Amino acid sequence: MDINISKDILAIREILNLSQQELADLLGVQQITVSRNEIGMTEPSAAFLEKFYTFAFDQNISINRLKEMFCQEEIKRGHLLLYHGAKDSINGNISVSSGRTNNDFGPGFYTGETYSQAVSFVSGFEDSSLYLIDFDSKGLKCKKYSVDREWMLTIAYYRGTLGRYRDDPLVTKVIKESRKCDYIIAPIADNRMFQIIDSFIAGEITDEQCKHCLAATHLGNQYVLVSERSAENLKVLEHCYLSQDEKKYYQNIRSSEAKLGNDKVKLARIEYRGQGQYIDEILLEGNKG
């Protein structure tokens, strides 16, 4: 689905009570450029897209959040509104087999539960954009994770850092469980969280320390579609353009929250020192069973 700039131009003009000529003057373009884009006579250029959406955002009009509100109001009962941050655009049909194998849960189609969460994860990419998605989970099998030992081991396995523990019977069992479903709901693991999990795998901290450190950096949940059946239950509602100013805004919010989380991680390491088990103890215990 292409970005519906035609509808967005009309919306911005309505909100600000601007004529096409007045909007063109504010954007520094010709009136005919605004007119052709508004009626869909032309494919918007990259330069015009950035100018228009930057202008809207700088006028404190969050056009994408307005779209989100309407989508949420119209979502059917039993359906979910999910958010997919893309580094560029979705080409063709959504597939669960096209993702990288070293993502949190291996190949799959990754979505989030909030707008700001999804934007912040792709805000560092030049051509990133965002999709609002209708997901019908009826009849699908879900595997839900929390910040616990099973989740830590699963993330470490798929991200390729379990090393000599990779073929441990307990790990094998955990990974099999991760694919006995159509979709996964689980806490997001960003690079900061991955570093904490890596410390656990390296035997530097216990599972209890790791769990509380990870809780300090909790970024919300992700929905990972792992079966083609689940992908068939998705419907793209809107493709949202992200201006550079909007991406910077959400980057700054995430940076601010990261500082608080990092401070809590340091305290959690001290507070829960000596509690829980180290990885060697956990996997040895698993082998005994």
MARTIGU-852188 format. One line per field, with one value per residue (C-alpha): residue in one letter; y, z, x. Coordinates in nm, 4 decimals. Layout:
# MARTIGU-852188
res [A, ...] .
north [Y, ...] .
up [Z, ...] .
east [X, ...] .
//
This chain:
# MARTIGU-852188
res [M, D, I, N, I, S, K, D, I, L, A, I, R, E, I, L, N, L, S, Q, Q, E, L, A, D, L, L, G, V, Q, Q, I, T, V, S, R, N, E, I, G, M, T, E, P, S, A, A, F, L, E, K, F, Y, T, F, A, F, D, Q, N, I, S, I, N, R, L, K, E, M, F, C, Q, E, E, I, K, R, G, H, L, L, L, Y, H, G, A, K, D, S, I, N, G, N, I, S, V, S, S, G, R, T, N, N, D, F, G, P, G, F, Y, T, G, E, T, Y, S, Q, A, V, S, F, V, S, G, F, E, D, S, S, L, Y, L, I, D, F, D, S, K, G, L, K, C, K, K, Y, S, V, D, R, E, W, M, L, T, I, A, Y, Y, R, G, T, L, G, R, Y, R, D, D, P, L, V, T, K, V, I, K, E, S, R, K, C, D, Y, I, I, A, P, I, A, D, N, R, M, F, Q, I, I, D, S, F, I, A, G, E, I, T, D, E, Q, C, K, H, C, L, A, A, T, H, L, G, N, Q, Y, V, L, V, S, E, R, S, A, E, N, L, K, V, L, E, H, C, Y, L, S, Q, D, E, K, K, Y, Y, Q, N, I, R, S, S, E, A, K, L, G, N, D, K, V, K, L, A, R, I, E, Y, R, G, Q, G, Q, Y, I, D, E, I, L, L, E, G, N, K, G] .
north [0.0000, 0.3389, 0.6428, 0.8223, 1.1741, 1.2897, 1.2358, 1.3819, 1.7068, 1.7566, 1.6856, 1.9341, 2.2052, 2.1444, 2.1552, 2.4731, 2.6295, 2.6774, 2.7055, 2.5082, 2.8269, 2.9132, 2.5630, 2.5790, 2.9091, 2.7640, 2.4584, 2.6621, 2.4844, 2.5752, 2.5524, 2.3012, 2.0662, 2.0678, 2.0287, 1.7305, 1.5521, 1.6199, 1.4743, 1.1866, 1.2944, 1.2473, 1.0253, 1.2411, 1.2979, 1.2154, 1.5859, 1.6777, 1.3997, 1.5210, 1.8860, 1.8185, 1.5805, 1.7897, 2.0929, 1.9054, 1.7721, 2.1131, 2.2553, 2.0091, 1.8055, 1.4359, 1.3173, 0.9581, 0.9534, 1.0856, 0.7959, 0.5619, 0.6969, 0.6394, 0.2905, 0.2052, 0.3238, 0.1155, -0.2029, -0.5007, -0.6712, -0.9442, -0.7844, -0.6000, -0.2846, -0.3570, -0.1466, -0.2486, -0.0254, -0.0908, 0.0143, 0.1080, -0.0399, -0.3703, -0.5107, -0.7667, -0.9871, -1.0126, -1.3291, -1.4846, -1.6516, -1.3422, -1.2131, -1.2566, -1.5782, -1.3889, -1.1822, -1.2324, -1.5318, -1.6154, -1.5637, -1.4059, -1.0860, -0.8532, -0.5998, -0.3902, -0.2879, 0.0921, 0.3621, 0.5243, 0.1870, 0.0962, 0.4367, 0.4457, 0.1126, 0.2298, 0.5990, 0.5580, 0.4459, 0.7037, 0.5598, 0.4027, 0.4151, 0.2677, 0.0465, 0.0280, -0.3302, -0.5093, -0.8532, -1.1132, -1.3682, -1.5817, -1.9510, -1.8951, -2.0499, -1.8039, -1.8552, -1.5865, -1.5064, -1.2960, -1.1780, -1.5131, -1.7893, -1.9438, -1.6086, -1.5372, -1.8718, -1.8382, -1.4909, -1.6018, -1.9063, -1.7172, -1.4372, -1.6949, -1.6446, -1.9687, -2.1210, -2.4538, -2.4568, -2.4504, -2.8271, -2.8706, -3.0770, -2.7970, -2.5469, -2.7885, -2.8252, -2.4490, -2.3847, -2.6500, -2.4763, -2.1472, -2.2888, -2.4708, -2.1685, -1.9320, -1.6160, -1.5059, -1.2292, -1.1441, -0.8592, -0.6764, -0.7268, -0.4334, -0.4149, -0.3049, -0.6023, -0.8324, -0.7205, -0.8122, -1.1542, -1.1996, -1.1335, -1.4093, -1.6533, -1.5623, -1.6579, -1.3047, -1.2687, -1.5048, -1.5567, -1.3577, -1.0625, -1.0876, -1.0918, -0.7771, -0.5965, -0.6765, -0.5642, -0.2269, -0.1814, -0.3230, -0.1733, -0.3300, -0.6383, -0.7480, -0.9675, -1.2069, -1.3932, -1.7248, -1.9198, -1.8366, -1.8844, -1.5941, -1.3746, -1.4379, -1.2835, -0.9480, -0.6505, -0.3309, -0.0326, 0.2592, 0.3205, 0.6179, 0.8476, 0.9367, 1.2753, 1.3257, 1.5609, 1.3022, 1.0330, 1.2589, 1.3326, 0.9642, 0.9000, 1.1627, 1.0088, 0.6680, 0.8078, 0.9747, 0.6545, 0.4551, 0.6690, 0.5875, 0.2204, 0.1992, 0.3453, 0.0890, -0.1932, -0.0958, -0.1034, -0.4338, -0.6019, -0.5045, -0.5622, -0.9208, -1.0251, -1.3872, -1.4648, -1.7148, -1.9499, -1.9133, -2.0621, -2.3651, -2.4519, -2.4193, -2.6341, -2.8954, -2.9193, -2.9542, -3.2380, -3.4285, -3.4311] .
up [0.0000, -0.1026, 0.1230, 0.0744, 0.0477, -0.1392, 0.1686, 0.3944, 0.1977, 0.2116, 0.5857, 0.6595, 0.4522, 0.6376, 0.9816, 0.9056, 0.6846, 0.3947, 0.0217, -0.2139, -0.2992, 0.0666, 0.1382, -0.1695, -0.0508, 0.2925, 0.1372, -0.1162, -0.4178, -0.7002, -0.6527, -0.9383, -0.7431, -0.4454, -0.6729, -0.8663, -0.5484, -0.3826, -0.6664, -0.7258, -1.0741, -0.9969, -0.7930, -0.5087, -0.5193, -0.2203, -0.1764, -0.1729, 0.0721, 0.3160, 0.2796, 0.3307, 0.6268, 0.7960, 0.7638, 0.9173, 1.2066, 1.2735, 1.2917, 1.5784, 1.3606, 1.4092, 1.0952, 1.1509, 1.5052, 1.3720, 1.1244, 1.4132, 1.6111, 1.3229, 1.2603, 1.6283, 1.6264, 1.3198, 1.4192, 1.4434, 1.7715, 1.8383, 1.6036, 1.7045, 1.5669, 1.5283, 1.4080, 1.1750, 1.1453, 0.8103, 0.7133, 0.3743, 0.2421, 0.2226, -0.1276, -0.2318, 0.0064, 0.3728, 0.4362, 0.7600, 0.5910, 0.4625, 0.7971, 0.9244, 1.1115, 1.3915, 1.4976, 1.8499, 1.7428, 1.4086, 1.0767, 1.1013, 1.0505, 1.3451, 1.4718, 1.7850, 2.0067, 2.0054, 1.7500, 1.9359, 1.9984, 1.6282, 1.5115, 1.7619, 1.6367, 1.2745, 1.3343, 1.2522, 0.8947, 0.6161, 0.4251, 0.7124, 0.7273, 0.9358, 0.8685, 1.0631, 1.0483, 1.1311, 1.2813, 1.3300, 1.5831, 1.5777, 1.5397, 1.5710, 1.8338, 2.0436, 2.2450, 2.5101, 2.6843, 2.9863, 3.1082, 3.2435, 3.1893, 2.8899, 2.7119, 2.7836, 2.6423, 2.3363, 2.2523, 2.3029, 2.0790, 1.7866, 1.8147, 1.7932, 2.1250, 2.3150, 2.1912, 2.3622, 2.5193, 2.1834, 2.1703, 2.5391, 2.5870, 2.7821, 2.5064, 2.2394, 2.4276, 2.4676, 2.0961, 1.9893, 2.2032, 2.0246, 1.6972, 1.8250, 1.7454, 1.4743, 1.6445, 1.9473, 2.1994, 2.3837, 2.5381, 2.2873, 2.3221, 2.1888, 2.1854, 2.5508, 2.6585, 2.4372, 2.6121, 2.9480, 2.8185, 2.6826, 3.0321, 3.1622, 2.8909, 2.9662, 3.3304, 3.4629, 3.6245, 3.7491, 3.5870, 3.8710, 3.8163, 3.4428, 3.4832, 3.6977, 3.4761, 3.1746, 3.3523, 3.4012, 3.0251, 2.9291, 2.5963, 2.5588, 2.3689, 2.0122, 1.8062, 1.5874, 1.3172, 1.2492, 1.0401, 0.6923, 0.8284, 1.0678, 0.7836, 0.5933, 0.8865, 0.8435, 0.6560, 0.5964, 0.6798, 0.6330, 0.5132, 0.7086, 0.6000, 0.8735, 0.8343, 0.9655, 1.2346, 1.3602, 1.3698, 1.5684, 1.8118, 1.8920, 1.8989, 2.1711, 2.3750, 2.3538, 2.4517, 2.7579, 2.8670, 2.8039, 3.0541, 3.3324, 3.2377, 3.2361, 3.5865, 3.7121, 3.5494, 3.7513, 4.0733, 3.9829, 3.9427, 4.3010, 4.4535, 4.3259, 4.3467, 4.4654, 4.3985, 4.1330, 3.9252, 3.6778, 3.3314, 3.4038, 3.7029, 3.5022, 3.2096, 3.4280, 3.6259, 3.2987, 3.1862, 3.5089, 3.4225] .
east [0.0000, 0.1384, 0.1315, -0.2012, -0.0629, -0.3728, -0.5893, -0.3203, -0.2869, -0.6613, -0.6594, -0.3788, -0.5438, -0.8705, -0.7078, -0.5095, -0.7790, -0.5374, -0.5976, -0.3782, -0.1887, -0.1309, -0.0017, 0.2214, 0.3700, 0.4438, 0.6085, 0.8046, 0.6551, 0.4200, 0.0431, 0.0203, 0.2491, 0.0131, -0.2900, -0.1514, -0.0481, -0.3818, -0.5861, -0.3422, -0.2339, 0.1341, 0.3617, 0.4981, 0.8726, 1.0910, 1.1614, 0.7924, 0.7069, 0.9704, 0.8702, 0.5013, 0.5251, 0.7949, 0.5685, 0.2755, 0.4823, 0.6376, 0.2841, 0.2217, -0.0118, 0.0579, -0.1164, -0.0057, -0.1416, -0.4727, -0.4799, -0.4038, -0.7000, -0.9424, -0.8047, -0.8432, -1.2042, -1.2855, -1.1029, -1.3362, -1.4082, -1.1525, -0.8988, -0.5801, -0.4207, -0.0489, 0.2439, 0.5249, 0.8291, 0.9981, 1.3519, 1.2065, 0.8789, 0.6957, 0.7270, 0.4676, 0.2741, 0.3700, 0.5720, 0.6955, 0.9946, 1.1723, 1.3047, 1.6597, 1.7364, 1.9138, 1.6134, 1.4753, 1.2656, 1.4226, 1.2413, 0.8982, 0.7038, 0.7674, 0.5153, 0.4715, 0.1832, 0.2343, 0.3069, 0.5981, 0.7606, 0.7548, 0.8820, 1.1689, 1.3054, 1.3376, 1.4075, 1.7771, 1.7119, 1.6957, 1.3997, 1.2066, 0.8280, 0.5486, 0.2484, -0.0767, -0.1985, -0.5231, -0.4546, -0.7261, -0.5994, -0.9138, -0.8341, -0.4589, -0.2348, -0.0349, 0.2838, 0.3276, 0.6555, 0.7410, 1.0814, 1.1980, 1.4526, 1.2738, 1.2623, 1.6314, 1.7447, 1.5201, 1.6511, 2.0127, 1.9589, 1.8100, 2.0611, 2.3388, 2.5199, 2.4531, 2.7774, 2.8497, 2.5019, 2.3227, 2.2548, 2.1758, 1.8539, 1.6872, 1.7671, 1.6404, 1.3132, 1.2738, 1.3334, 1.0838, 0.8231, 0.8930, 0.7611, 0.4520, 0.2362, 0.1170, 0.2345, 0.4355, 0.3749, 0.6953, 0.8936, 1.1121, 1.4866, 1.6873, 2.0672, 2.0846, 1.8772, 2.0783, 2.3989, 2.2435, 2.1386, 2.4910, 2.6296, 2.4027, 2.5171, 2.8811, 2.8259, 2.8782, 2.5341, 2.2621, 1.9233, 1.7645, 1.9987, 1.9394, 1.5607, 1.5527, 1.8032, 1.5879, 1.2720, 1.4405, 1.4702, 1.1273, 1.0206, 0.6789, 0.5712, 0.6226, 0.3934, 0.5917, 0.4028, 0.5756, 0.3231, 0.1957, -0.1537, -0.1012, 0.0306, -0.2912, -0.4799, -0.3031, -0.4411, -0.2423, -0.4628, -0.2234, 0.1311, 0.2652, 0.5473, 0.7980, 0.9657, 1.3171, 1.1852, 0.9364, 1.2027, 1.4357, 1.1539, 1.1015, 1.4766, 1.5107, 1.2281, 1.3904, 1.7314, 1.5806, 1.4085, 1.7273, 1.9223, 1.6756, 1.6761, 2.0551, 2.0727, 1.8221, 2.0210, 2.3277, 2.1282, 1.9596, 2.2983, 2.3818, 2.0379, 2.0055, 2.3698, 2.4003, 2.0344, 1.9266, 2.1391, 2.4238, 2.3842, 2.6032, 2.3870, 2.0652, 2.1734, 2.3434, 2.0197, 1.8292, 2.0593, 1.9936, 1.6238] .
//
